[in-house]
Amino acid sequence: MRSDGQYRAPAVPLLRAEGPVELAHAQGRFTARHRGRQLELRRHRAQGTSAAFLGPDALSWDRFARRARLSDTARRCFTALEERDPETAAWVRAYVTGVNEGLAEGTAGPESGRAGLAPGRWEPWTPLAVRLSLHVLDAGFPAKLWRGQVAGQLGAEAVALFGGGGERPYTDERPYTVVPDAGAGAGAGAAQYLRLSCPEFDVVGSAEPGVPGLVRSGRAGTVAWTFTPFTADRQDLYHERLRRTGAGVEALGPDGRWHRAARHTELVRVAGEQTVETEVIETDRGPLIAGGPEGLVDGTPVALSLRYPARVTADLGFGALLPLLRARRVADVDRALAAWTEPVGVVRATDTEGGTLRRGAGRVPVRADANLLRPVRAWRPGHAWHGWRDWHGGHGRSDSHGGHGRRDSHGGHGWWEPSEAGGVDGALAVGTEDRPLLDRLAALDGLTPGAAALRDRLLGRDPREDPPGDAYTALRSAVVRRLAAEPAFAALAAPPAYPEVFQPHLALAPRLAHALGRLLRAETLYGVDRTAVLRAAVEETAAALGRPVGQGDA
């Protein structure tokens, strides 16, 4: 805020160099000097070494990072990048060199003596590992764990009701954030706004600390683009049948034969506790993230392998980053995105010649519909991947617009993007999901005066002009809490035998809140008296508010 009371946008740091490689070096050094602790925390999480200074609370994540082979996948991707695109590989190396030069200054401070916060060393593949670790849990597979729980406890027919898989089979909108960025504290937000300038390009936009270039948005003199991620289903989970042999571990394949699985052990240091040995196993499908050869309970397999695109292709899409900085028209952005793989999202672009672009970006495998709902059995045929979905191939519209192609790619692929009016929250505000709750609320009678006032206030609002306020939010939360306490859902409330890092995705209350509209619309709900639940929730909410609800509660 200026002294005259007028708002002034914060200045965007300008980094200028003689060429892209020199500029990447400058970006790495600048980011390390100003975000050193954030970078180091991201590096440790990507490598599965954060428990060494964060303690036991970080152990579950570290074991997942080791078992999922995040660092090893990043190494493979960088090696492939050096062979396929040596210019980009050199550009990434320059960024890493700059990071290593700036870390000592960026991690200095009162906490610099803590174990693990002293500056470490970034390797050329570390930015790829950081990017993979930031997005590995937002790509669909945790929702499949939930759907598997629903199917196992309530039957396969309940998946569409509780899991939403039948409505949007290729996506799953997360009702909450599961893996916060541990390095975003101390005044450092997740995004980093920069201006990168050299004779080849001059672009201002949003970077991802730890990754070179501008991966979230960019604006040059003649073109601007922005990337919006969404949770596309691009990973699969497989139940595995495993056995130990004198030579190691074998997994039963879809051909009915036992195949050798890769196996080794790693040691995970934990601050204040003993070092933990972790067994790392990888089958032909992918690395195990839960269970092992002994993971069979009453004949039901609980060993799970994860298949994800970067592990299969050795490509994290870094080949798109330099071409995006060099883009001058939307057609350039479109061509650059052909190399984009991770994460999946929607890119919108426009240029000064009137060209516009909206397209999907990222790599999504083609496979059987069963793979999209919940874990499938690795020893059964029909669950292999068969290439990649083409975001444009015959499914979108192609209209001439200012000399450039405008292509919309949301037909036939099953991916979802937030609405133009505020995403999921905007959709709720115009009444798409609160309608079942309000319909049942309207049918209630015999309420106490306070509860009746609450009902009338909520029913009298226009959701398009009066978005849900505190009273509606409190009522909705009370309904969800009471549903979660119903005996019919007790089996879903018990924590399943999966690693702790996945438990937030399996928490009953957030999942019920996410599916509340469907649960209230259903003809029956496993014997639950929803009218009684809603009546109790209205009375509870009115009593908690403790005042006439019709007077300015929103």
C-alpha positions as CSV (number, residue, x, y, z in Angstrom):
1,M,0.0,0.0,0.0
2,R,1.4,3.4,-0.9
3,S,1.5,6.3,1.5
4,D,-1.4,7.9,-0.3
5,G,-3.6,4.8,0.4
6,Q,-3.5,3.6,-3.2
7,Y,-2.7,-0.1,-3.9
8,R,0.5,-0.8,-5.8
9,A,1.2,-4.2,-7.1
10,P,4.4,-5.8,-5.8
11,A,7.4,-5.6,-8.0
12,V,8.3,-8.7,-10.0
13,P,12.0,-9.5,-9.9
14,L,13.7,-9.2,-13.2
15,L,16.5,-11.6,-14.2
16,R,18.4,-10.8,-17.3
17,A,21.2,-12.7,-18.9
18,E,23.0,-13.2,-22.3
19,G,21.2,-16.4,-23.2
20,P,18.8,-19.2,-21.9
21,V,21.5,-21.2,-20.2
22,E,22.9,-18.2,-18.4
23,L,19.4,-17.1,-17.4
24,A,18.6,-20.6,-16.0
25,H,21.7,-20.3,-13.9
26,A,20.6,-16.9,-12.6
27,Q,17.1,-18.2,-11.9
28,G,18.5,-21.1,-9.9
29,R,20.8,-18.9,-7.8
30,F,18.1,-16.3,-7.2
31,T,15.5,-18.9,-6.2
32,A,18.0,-20.6,-3.8
33,R,18.9,-17.2,-2.2
34,H,15.3,-16.3,-1.6
35,R,13.6,-19.7,-1.2
36,G,16.5,-21.8,0.1
37,R,14.7,-23.6,2.9
38,Q,11.7,-24.2,0.7
39,L,14.0,-25.8,-2.0
40,E,15.8,-27.9,0.5
41,L,12.5,-29.2,2.0
42,R,11.3,-30.0,-1.5
43,R,14.5,-31.8,-2.3
44,H,14.3,-33.9,0.9
45,R,10.7,-34.8,0.3
46,A,11.5,-35.8,-3.3
47,Q,14.3,-38.0,-2.1
48,G,12.4,-39.5,0.9
49,T,14.8,-38.0,3.4
50,S,12.6,-35.5,5.2
51,A,12.1,-37.6,8.3
52,A,15.8,-37.1,9.1
53,F,15.0,-33.6,10.4
54,L,11.1,-33.5,10.6
55,G,10.9,-36.6,12.7
56,P,8.5,-39.6,12.7
57,D,5.6,-37.6,11.3
58,A,7.4,-37.5,7.9
59,L,8.3,-41.2,7.9
60,S,5.2,-42.4,6.1
61,W,5.8,-39.9,3.2
62,D,9.5,-40.8,3.0
63,R,8.7,-44.5,2.8
64,F,6.2,-43.8,0.0
65,A,8.7,-41.7,-1.9
66,R,11.3,-44.5,-1.6
67,R,8.8,-47.3,-2.5
68,A,7.3,-45.3,-5.4
69,R,10.9,-44.8,-6.8
70,L,10.4,-41.0,-7.2
71,S,14.1,-40.2,-7.3
72,D,15.0,-43.1,-9.4
73,T,12.3,-42.1,-11.9
74,A,13.7,-38.6,-12.0
75,R,17.2,-39.9,-12.7
76,R,15.8,-42.0,-15.6
77,C,13.9,-39.1,-17.0
78,F,17.0,-36.8,-16.9
79,T,19.2,-39.4,-18.6
80,A,16.5,-39.8,-21.3
81,L,16.3,-36.0,-21.6
82,E,20.1,-35.7,-22.2
83,E,19.8,-38.1,-25.1
84,R,16.6,-36.7,-26.5
85,D,17.0,-33.0,-25.9
86,P,20.6,-32.0,-24.9
87,E,19.8,-28.3,-25.0
88,T,17.1,-28.6,-22.4
89,A,19.3,-30.9,-20.3
90,A,22.1,-28.3,-20.3
91,W,19.5,-25.6,-19.4
92,V,18.4,-27.7,-16.4
93,R,22.0,-28.3,-15.3
94,A,22.6,-24.6,-15.4
95,Y,19.6,-24.0,-13.1
96,V,20.9,-26.7,-10.7
97,T,24.4,-25.1,-10.7
98,G,22.8,-21.8,-9.7
99,V,20.8,-23.4,-6.9
100,N,23.9,-25.0,-5.4
101,E,25.6,-21.6,-5.5
102,G,22.8,-19.8,-3.7
103,L,21.8,-22.4,-1.1
104,A,24.3,-21.4,1.6
105,E,22.9,-17.9,1.7
106,G,19.3,-19.0,1.3
107,T,19.3,-21.5,4.2
108,A,21.2,-19.2,6.6
109,G,19.3,-18.1,9.7
110,P,18.4,-19.1,13.2
111,E,17.2,-22.6,12.1
112,S,20.1,-23.3,9.8
113,G,21.8,-25.5,12.4
114,R,18.9,-28.0,12.5
115,A,19.7,-31.4,11.0
116,G,18.7,-31.5,7.3
117,L,18.3,-27.7,6.9
118,A,22.0,-27.1,6.2
119,P,22.5,-26.7,2.5
120,G,22.7,-30.0,0.6
121,R,23.6,-30.7,-3.0
122,W,21.2,-30.6,-5.9
123,E,21.8,-33.1,-8.7
124,P,20.9,-32.4,-12.3
125,W,17.8,-34.7,-11.9
126,T,16.6,-33.0,-8.7
127,P,14.3,-30.5,-10.3
128,L,12.5,-33.4,-12.1
129,A,12.2,-35.3,-8.7
130,V,10.8,-32.2,-7.1
131,R,8.2,-31.8,-9.8
132,L,7.2,-35.4,-9.6
133,S,6.9,-35.4,-5.9
134,L,4.7,-32.3,-5.9
135,H,2.1,-33.9,-8.2
136,V,2.3,-37.6,-7.7
137,L,-0.6,-37.7,-5.2
138,D,-3.0,-35.4,-7.2
139,A,-3.3,-37.7,-10.2
140,G,-6.2,-40.1,-9.3
141,F,-4.8,-43.2,-7.5
142,P,-5.7,-42.1,-3.9
143,A,-9.4,-41.9,-5.0
144,K,-9.1,-45.5,-6.2
145,L,-8.1,-46.6,-2.7
146,W,-11.3,-45.0,-1.5
147,R,-13.4,-46.6,-4.1
148,G,-11.8,-49.9,-3.4
149,Q,-12.8,-49.5,0.3
150,V,-16.4,-48.6,-0.7
151,A,-16.7,-51.6,-3.0
152,G,-15.2,-54.0,-0.4
153,Q,-17.4,-52.8,2.5
154,L,-20.7,-51.9,0.8
155,G,-20.5,-53.6,-2.6
156,A,-19.6,-52.5,-6.1
157,E,-22.9,-50.8,-6.7
158,A,-22.0,-48.2,-4.0
159,V,-18.9,-46.9,-5.9
160,A,-20.9,-44.5,-8.1
161,L,-22.8,-43.3,-5.0
162,F,-19.8,-42.6,-2.7
163,G,-16.9,-42.4,-5.1
164,G,-18.3,-40.5,-8.1
165,G,-16.6,-42.9,-10.5
166,G,-19.7,-43.5,-12.6
167,E,-20.1,-39.8,-13.3
168,R,-16.6,-38.7,-14.3
169,P,-14.7,-41.9,-14.9
170,Y,-11.4,-40.2,-15.8
171,T,-11.3,-37.6,-13.1
172,D,-11.7,-37.2,-9.4
173,E,-11.9,-33.7,-7.9
174,R,-10.2,-33.7,-4.5
175,P,-12.4,-32.4,-1.7
176,Y,-9.3,-31.4,0.3
177,T,-5.5,-30.9,-0.1
178,V,-3.6,-33.9,1.1
179,V,0.1,-33.1,0.7
180,P,0.9,-29.5,1.7
181,D,4.1,-28.1,0.5
182,A,6.3,-28.3,3.6
183,G,8.5,-25.6,2.3
184,A,5.9,-22.9,1.7
185,G,6.2,-21.4,5.2
186,A,8.2,-18.5,6.5
187,G,6.6,-16.1,4.2
188,A,7.3,-18.1,1.0
189,G,4.3,-18.9,-1.0
190,A,4.1,-21.8,-3.4
191,A,4.2,-19.7,-6.5
192,Q,7.1,-17.5,-7.5
193,Y,6.6,-14.6,-9.9
194,L,9.6,-13.7,-12.1
195,R,10.5,-11.9,-15.3
196,L,13.0,-13.8,-17.3
197,S,14.8,-11.8,-20.0
198,C,17.5,-12.6,-22.6
199,P,17.9,-11.8,-26.3
200,E,15.7,-14.8,-27.3
201,F,12.7,-14.0,-25.0
202,D,11.4,-11.7,-22.4
203,V,8.6,-13.4,-20.3
204,V,7.0,-12.6,-17.0
205,G,5.0,-15.2,-15.2
206,S,4.7,-17.8,-12.4
207,A,7.4,-20.3,-11.7
208,E,7.4,-23.4,-9.5
209,P,10.4,-23.1,-7.0
210,G,12.8,-25.9,-7.8
211,V,11.9,-26.1,-11.5
212,P,13.5,-23.9,-14.2
213,G,11.4,-21.6,-16.4
214,L,7.8,-20.5,-15.9
215,V,5.6,-23.6,-15.6
216,R,2.4,-22.1,-14.4
217,S,1.9,-19.0,-16.6
218,G,3.7,-16.7,-19.0
219,R,3.2,-13.4,-20.7
220,A,5.5,-12.2,-23.4
221,G,5.1,-9.2,-25.7
222,T,2.8,-11.0,-28.2
223,V,1.4,-14.0,-26.4
224,A,0.1,-15.0,-23.0
225,W,-0.7,-18.4,-21.6
226,T,-1.8,-20.0,-18.3
227,F,-1.9,-23.5,-17.0
228,T,-4.7,-24.8,-14.7
229,P,-4.1,-28.3,-13.3
230,F,-6.9,-30.7,-12.7
231,T,-7.0,-34.2,-11.3
232,A,-7.0,-36.4,-14.3
233,D,-6.8,-40.1,-13.8
234,R,-3.4,-41.0,-15.2
235,Q,-2.3,-43.7,-12.7
236,D,-3.4,-47.2,-12.0
237,L,-3.3,-49.4,-8.9
238,Y,-2.9,-53.2,-9.1
239,H,-3.5,-55.8,-6.5
240,E,-0.4,-58.1,-6.7
241,R,0.1,-61.7,-5.8
242,L,3.7,-62.1,-4.6
243,R,5.8,-64.9,-3.3
244,R,9.3,-65.1,-1.9
245,T,11.8,-67.5,-3.5
246,G,15.4,-68.3,-2.8
247,A,16.3,-65.7,-5.5
248,G,14.1,-62.9,-4.3
249,V,10.4,-62.0,-5.0
250,E,8.1,-63.1,-7.8
251,A,4.8,-61.6,-9.0
252,L,2.0,-63.5,-10.7
253,G,1.4,-61.9,-14.2
254,P,-1.7,-61.9,-16.4
255,D,-0.2,-64.7,-18.4
256,G,-0.5,-67.0,-15.4
257,R,3.2,-67.2,-14.9
258,W,5.4,-66.0,-12.0
259,H,7.8,-63.2,-13.0
260,R,10.9,-62.0,-11.1
261,A,10.3,-58.6,-9.4
262,A,13.1,-56.1,-8.7
263,R,13.9,-55.9,-5.0
264,H,16.2,-54.0,-2.6
265,T,16.2,-52.4,0.8
266,E,16.8,-48.8,1.8
267,L,17.4,-47.2,5.2
268,V,15.3,-44.2,6.2
269,R,16.8,-42.0,8.9
270,V,14.3,-40.6,11.5
271,A,15.2,-37.8,13.8
272,G,15.1,-39.0,17.4
273,E,14.4,-42.6,16.5
274,Q,16.1,-45.6,15.0
275,T,16.7,-45.9,11.3
276,V,13.9,-47.7,9.5
277,E,14.6,-50.4,6.9
278,T,12.3,-50.2,3.9
279,E,11.8,-52.9,1.3
280,V,11.4,-51.6,-2.2
281,I,9.8,-54.0,-4.7
282,E,8.8,-53.3,-8.3
283,T,6.8,-55.6,-10.5
284,D,6.1,-55.4,-14.3
285,R,3.2,-53.1,-13.4
286,G,5.2,-50.7,-11.2
287,P,6.6,-50.2,-7.7
288,L,4.8,-51.5,-4.7
289,I,3.4,-48.7,-2.5
290,A,1.6,-50.8,0.1
291,G,2.0,-54.4,1.4
292,G,4.4,-57.0,0.2
293,P,4.7,-60.8,-0.3
294,E,3.2,-61.4,3.1
295,G,0.3,-59.0,2.5
296,L,-2.5,-61.5,2.1
297,V,-5.4,-61.5,4.6
298,D,-8.0,-64.3,4.2
299,G,-7.0,-64.7,0.6
300,T,-7.5,-61.0,-0.2
301,P,-4.4,-59.3,-1.6
302,V,-3.4,-56.0,0.0
303,A,-0.1,-55.6,-1.8
304,L,-0.6,-52.7,-4.2
305,S,1.6,-51.6,-7.1
306,L,1.4,-48.1,-8.7
307,R,1.8,-47.5,-12.5
308,Y,2.4,-43.9,-13.5
309,P,3.4,-42.4,-16.8
310,A,6.8,-41.0,-15.9
311,R,7.9,-44.4,-14.7
312,V,6.8,-46.0,-17.9
313,T,8.1,-43.4,-20.4
314,A,11.1,-41.9,-18.6
315,D,9.7,-38.5,-19.5
316,L,8.5,-35.7,-17.2
317,G,7.7,-33.2,-19.9
318,F,10.7,-30.8,-19.3
319,G,11.1,-30.6,-23.1
320,A,8.1,-28.2,-23.2
321,L,9.6,-25.6,-20.8
322,L,12.1,-23.8,-23.1
323,P,9.7,-23.8,-26.1
324,L,7.0,-22.1,-23.9
325,L,9.5,-19.3,-23.0
326,R,10.3,-18.9,-26.7
327,A,6.6,-18.9,-27.8
328,R,5.4,-15.8,-29.8
329,R,2.0,-17.0,-31.0
330,V,-0.6,-19.4,-29.7
331,A,0.5,-21.9,-32.4
332,D,3.9,-21.9,-30.7
333,V,2.3,-22.7,-27.3
334,D,0.3,-25.4,-28.9
335,R,3.4,-27.1,-30.4
336,A,5.3,-26.7,-27.1
337,L,2.6,-28.5,-25.2
338,A,3.0,-31.6,-27.3
339,A,5.9,-32.4,-25.0
340,W,4.1,-31.6,-21.8
341,T,3.4,-34.7,-19.7
342,E,3.1,-33.8,-16.0
343,P,0.9,-32.6,-14.4
344,V,-2.2,-32.8,-16.5
345,G,-4.3,-29.7,-17.0
346,V,-5.9,-27.1,-19.2
347,V,-3.9,-24.4,-21.0
348,R,-5.4,-21.2,-22.3
349,A,-3.5,-18.9,-24.5
350,T,-4.1,-15.7,-26.6
351,D,-1.9,-13.6,-28.8
352,T,-1.9,-10.1,-30.3
353,E,-3.1,-11.4,-33.7
354,G,-6.4,-12.5,-32.2
355,G,-5.4,-16.2,-31.9
356,T,-6.8,-18.1,-29.0
357,L,-6.2,-21.6,-27.7
358,R,-7.7,-23.9,-25.1
359,R,-6.4,-27.4,-24.9
360,G,-5.6,-30.2,-22.6
361,A,-2.0,-30.8,-21.7
362,G,-0.4,-33.9,-20.2
363,R,-0.2,-37.6,-20.7
364,V,-3.1,-39.9,-19.9
365,P,-2.9,-43.6,-20.7
366,V,-5.5,-45.6,-22.6
367,R,-6.7,-48.6,-20.7
368,A,-9.8,-50.5,-19.7
369,D,-12.7,-48.8,-17.8
370,A,-12.2,-51.0,-14.8
371,N,-8.8,-49.5,-14.2
372,L,-10.4,-46.1,-13.8
373,L,-12.5,-47.0,-10.8
374,R,-10.5,-48.9,-8.3
375,P,-7.5,-51.3,-7.9
376,V,-7.5,-54.1,-10.4
377,R,-6.0,-57.6,-10.2
378,A,-2.5,-57.8,-11.8
379,W,-2.9,-61.5,-12.5
380,R,-6.0,-61.0,-14.6
381,P,-5.7,-60.0,-18.3
382,G,-7.2,-56.9,-19.8
383,H,-5.6,-54.2,-17.6
384,A,-2.6,-53.3,-19.6
385,W,-2.0,-49.8,-21.0
386,H,-2.5,-49.2,-24.8
387,G,-0.9,-45.9,-25.7
388,W,-1.9,-42.4,-24.8
389,R,-4.9,-40.3,-25.2
390,D,-4.7,-37.6,-27.9
391,W,-6.2,-34.4,-26.5
392,H,-7.1,-33.2,-30.0
393,G,-7.4,-36.3,-32.2
394,G,-10.9,-36.0,-33.7
395,H,-12.6,-35.2,-30.4
396,G,-12.4,-31.4,-30.3
397,R,-13.6,-28.5,-32.5
398,S,-11.2,-26.8,-34.8
399,D,-12.3,-23.3,-35.8
400,S,-10.4,-20.7,-37.7
401,H,-9.7,-17.7,-35.5
402,G,-7.3,-14.9,-36.4
403,G,-5.1,-17.1,-38.5
404,H,-4.6,-19.7,-35.8
405,G,-6.5,-22.8,-34.8
406,R,-8.8,-22.7,-31.8
407,R,-9.3,-26.2,-30.5
408,D,-11.4,-27.3,-27.6
409,S,-10.5,-30.7,-26.3
410,H,-13.2,-31.6,-23.8
411,G,-15.3,-33.9,-25.9
412,G,-14.8,-37.6,-25.5
413,H,-11.9,-37.7,-23.1
414,G,-13.8,-37.6,-19.9
415,W,-11.6,-34.9,-18.3
416,W,-13.1,-32.1,-16.2
417,E,-12.2,-28.5,-15.6
418,P,-13.5,-26.0,-13.1
419,S,-16.5,-24.0,-14.2
420,E,-15.9,-20.5,-15.5
421,A,-17.6,-19.0,-12.4
422,G,-15.3,-20.1,-9.7
423,G,-14.7,-23.8,-10.1
424,V,-16.3,-26.2,-7.7
425,D,-17.1,-23.4,-5.2
426,G,-18.8,-21.5,-7.9
427,A,-20.9,-24.5,-8.9
428,L,-22.0,-24.9,-5.4
429,A,-22.9,-21.2,-5.2
430,V,-25.4,-21.5,-8.0
431,G,-27.1,-24.4,-6.4
432,T,-26.0,-27.5,-8.3
433,E,-25.1,-29.6,-5.3
434,D,-27.0,-27.9,-2.4
435,R,-30.3,-28.5,-4.1
436,P,-30.9,-32.0,-2.6
437,L,-30.1,-30.7,0.9
438,L,-32.5,-27.7,0.5
439,D,-35.2,-30.0,-1.0
440,R,-35.1,-32.2,2.1
441,L,-34.9,-29.1,4.3
442,A,-38.1,-27.8,2.8
443,A,-40.0,-31.0,3.7
444,L,-39.1,-30.7,7.5
445,D,-41.9,-29.7,9.9
446,G,-42.4,-29.7,13.6
447,L,-39.1,-27.8,14.2
448,T,-38.4,-25.5,17.2
449,P,-38.7,-21.8,16.5
450,G,-35.0,-21.3,16.1
451,A,-34.6,-24.3,13.7
452,A,-37.6,-23.2,11.7
453,A,-36.1,-19.7,11.3
454,L,-32.9,-21.3,10.1
455,R,-34.8,-23.4,7.6
456,D,-36.8,-20.4,6.3
457,R,-33.7,-18.3,6.0
458,L,-31.8,-20.9,3.9
459,L,-34.8,-21.6,1.7
460,G,-35.5,-18.0,1.0
461,R,-32.1,-17.1,-0.3
462,D,-31.3,-16.8,-4.0
463,P,-28.1,-18.9,-4.4
464,R,-27.1,-16.8,-7.5
465,E,-27.2,-13.6,-5.5
466,D,-26.7,-14.8,-2.0
467,P,-23.9,-17.5,-1.8
468,P,-23.9,-20.0,1.0
469,G,-22.9,-18.3,4.2
470,D,-21.9,-19.4,7.7
471,A,-25.4,-20.9,8.5
472,Y,-25.5,-23.1,5.5
473,T,-21.9,-24.2,5.9
474,A,-22.6,-25.1,9.6
475,L,-25.7,-27.0,8.7
476,R,-24.0,-28.9,5.9
477,S,-21.1,-29.8,8.3
478,A,-23.6,-31.0,10.9
479,V,-25.3,-33.3,8.4
480,V,-22.0,-34.8,7.3
481,R,-20.9,-35.4,10.9
482,R,-24.1,-37.2,11.8
483,L,-24.0,-39.3,8.6
484,A,-20.4,-40.3,9.4
485,A,-21.6,-41.5,12.9
486,E,-24.3,-43.8,11.4
487,P,-23.6,-47.5,12.1
488,A,-24.2,-48.3,8.4
489,F,-20.9,-46.5,7.6
490,A,-18.8,-47.8,10.6
491,A,-16.7,-50.1,8.3
492,L,-15.8,-47.1,6.2
493,A,-14.9,-45.1,9.3
494,A,-12.3,-47.6,10.4
495,P,-8.8,-46.8,9.1
496,P,-7.8,-49.4,6.4
497,A,-4.5,-51.2,6.4
498,Y,-2.8,-48.7,4.1
499,P,0.2,-46.5,4.9
500,E,-0.5,-43.4,6.9
501,V,0.3,-41.1,4.0
502,F,-2.9,-42.3,2.2
503,Q,-5.2,-42.0,5.2
504,P,-6.4,-38.4,4.5
505,H,-7.7,-39.6,1.2
506,L,-9.7,-42.3,3.0
507,A,-11.2,-40.1,5.8
508,L,-14.9,-40.7,5.9
509,A,-16.3,-37.2,6.6
510,P,-14.6,-35.4,3.7
511,R,-15.7,-38.1,1.3
512,L,-19.3,-37.9,2.6
513,A,-19.2,-34.2,2.2
514,H,-17.9,-34.5,-1.3
515,A,-20.7,-37.0,-2.2
516,L,-23.5,-35.4,-0.1
517,G,-25.7,-34.4,-3.0
518,R,-25.7,-38.0,-4.3
519,L,-26.3,-39.4,-0.9
520,L,-29.3,-37.2,-0.3
521,R,-30.7,-37.9,-3.8
522,A,-30.5,-41.7,-3.6
523,E,-33.7,-43.6,-3.2
524,T,-32.4,-45.4,-0.1
525,L,-29.2,-45.1,1.9
526,Y,-28.4,-48.4,3.6
527,G,-31.1,-48.0,6.2
528,V,-30.1,-44.5,7.2
529,D,-33.0,-42.2,8.2
530,R,-31.9,-39.1,6.4
531,T,-34.9,-37.1,7.6
532,A,-34.0,-37.7,11.2
533,V,-30.4,-36.9,10.5
534,L,-31.3,-33.6,8.9
535,R,-33.8,-32.7,11.6
536,A,-31.1,-33.2,14.3
537,A,-28.6,-31.3,12.3
538,V,-30.9,-28.3,11.9
539,E,-31.7,-28.2,15.6
540,E,-28.0,-28.5,16.4
541,T,-27.0,-25.7,14.0
542,A,-29.8,-23.4,15.2
543,A,-28.8,-23.9,18.8
544,A,-25.1,-23.3,18.0
545,L,-25.8,-20.1,16.3
546,G,-27.7,-18.9,19.4
547,R,-29.5,-16.0,17.8
548,P,-32.3,-15.4,15.3
549,V,-30.9,-16.9,12.1
550,G,-32.8,-14.6,9.8
551,Q,-30.8,-11.5,10.8
552,G,-27.5,-11.3,8.9
553,D,-26.2,-14.8,9.5
554,A,-24.6,-15.0,6.1
